[in-house]
């Protein structure tokens, strides 16, 4: 299928064609590759980064926060 994409800046189009040539791909093949890579990246999403990233709080900080929450809830009767 032949498709036209409008309003692509010349600079970006030239860069796209250069990248396709570097990888010995036709522009259509390069476009498909980029779309598929983007879809894979989006499927992974940010949740994996969030759930499996390095901890930002130490165990000590976590205990302090949990204790503060308990005190706050107890004092304000917040549930």
Buried (B, 14 or more C-beta within 10 A) or exposed (E): EEEEEEEEEEEEEEEBEEBBEEEEBEEEEBBEBEEEEEEEEEEEEEEEEEEEEEEEEEEEEEEEEEEEEEEEEEEEEEE
